[in-house]
Amino acid sequence: MGFTDWNEQEGFEAFPGDFVWNVTGQDLQVIRAEIAPGTDFGLHTHHQEQIICVLQGQLEFTVDGETRIVGPGQVIHAPPGVEHGGRAVSDDPVITLEAFSPPRVNFSHNQEMVFEDPV
């Protein structure tokens, strides 16, 4: 509650090559992710709605069968239950700011990434 300074926190590796910082409220979660080049997230679904704002680097990303290369200033929307996934395709790390509603349990508790959260 209140204020969070991600500069004073260490991120945790939620998935190999994906370091995450989070702020989790009751109904909404915002994460900052630093994704290593070549990191692959594979196609998956979850019950959360997810919005991904790319700040740095490029992702090859698929949402509901449509694949695009997305970079800085572009936004990805993955509705609940819609198959999506991607991989970092730039030579430098990809940095994203992401919102989840409801929050992802594993990001809230600094647990290892699981693509299917319990409902």
N, C-alpha and C positions, 0 to 999 in steps of 0.2 A: 504494500500500500504506500502511496506517497510518491517517492522518487527512487529511481534506480540508476546507478552509474555503471554501465557495462565496461567502462575503461578500468574500473577497479575490481572487476571480476574475471576469473578465468572461465573460458567457455568449456563445455564438455563435449566429448566425441560421441554424438548421438548415433552415428553410423560411420563406418570406416571412411575417413576423408571428409567428414561433415562435422564441423565444430559449431556449437549452438550456444547462444545466450538467450535467456527468456525472461519475460515478465508475464505472470499468469494471474488473471483475475477470475471472477466467478464464472463468467460466460465468454470471455475473450482472452486470447493469448497472442502475444507478439513475440516473434523470435528474430534474432539476427543470426544469419548463418554464413560461415566461411567454408566454401566447398573447394576441395583440392582439384586440380585439373585431372580429368579422366574419371572422377567419381561418378558411378552409375547408380541411379535410384530404382531402376526397373519399374515396370508397370504395376500399379497397386491401387487399391481403393481404401477409403476409410470413411467413417460416418461424419467427420468434421468437414465443414466448408473451409477451403484454403485459398488465400490470395497471396501471390508471390510477386514482390516488386524487385526486379533485378537492378542493383546499384552499380555493379562492376562485373566484367567478364561476360561470357555467353554460355547459355544452356541450350542444348537441343532437347525440346520438351514436347511431350504428346499429351493431349487432353481429349478424351473421347474419340480416339482414332485420328485426330488431326495433329501433325507434327510441324513444329516451327523452330527456327533458331531465334532466341530472344536475348536481348542485351540491355544495357543501361537505359532506363526510362521506360522499359516495357513491362507489362504486368500480365501475369497468368492467373486465371480463375479456375479452380477445380471445385465444382459443386459436390455436395455430399454424395458418396456412393458412385461417383463417376471415375472410371479408370484413367489414371494419369501417371506420369513418370518421366524421367529424363536423365541426362548426363551433362557434366561440365565439359565443354568443348574448347574453351579458351586456354591459352598457355599459362595465364595467370589465374589465381584463385577467383572464384565467383563469390560475390557478396550479395546476399539478398536480405530483404526485410519481409517477413511473412506473418500473416494473421491466420489464426485458427479459431473457429467457433463451432462447438464448444472446445475448450482447451484439450490438447493432446496430453494424456496421462503421463507418458514417458518423458515428455519435455518438461512437465511440471516437477517431476521428481528426479531429474537428471539421470534417468535410466537409459540403457541402451535402446536404440531405435527398434521398434517393431512396427510393421506397416499396418497391422490390424489392432486397434485399441479396443479394450472392452467397452461395451456400451454403458 
